[in-house]
């Protein structure tokens, strides 16, 4: 009984070994073709060395791609930062000019505020009623000269 099991195991392992030898022969033929395709001489280079060249190339290529993406990201950030600085500089300059011109130019200042809000996109984020209320309030203040106080009237009973 055990002899029968050993025979089956031996036969199976022998078949398996023959298949492995056949696959090894096919792989060595394909490796030889690959060497010839890339201009290498047969027998001078081992598979580890040959495929190591490709591995090194692919790693270097991946690192170069990552470096390129990082440089592009830094460049975009610098451009964005420069735009923001230019906008802030322009805004400070407008504020300085507004301070120099004084309070007499306040009605025109509202127009500048509206234009800057349109440029910056604040108008689309916030409610336009805020600008309308401010305009009405400033117009009423200029016309009445009073402000928010109501006129006091006496009632006689």
Buried (B, 14 or more C-beta within 10 A) or exposed (E): EEEEEEEEEEEEEEEEEEEEEEEEEEEEEEBEEEBEEEEBEEEEBEEEEBEEEEEEEEEEEEEEEEEEEEEEEEEEEEEEEEEEEEEEEEEEEBEEEBEEEEEEEEEEBBEBBBEBBEEEEBBEEEEEEEBEEEBEEBEEEEEEEEEEEEEEEEEEE
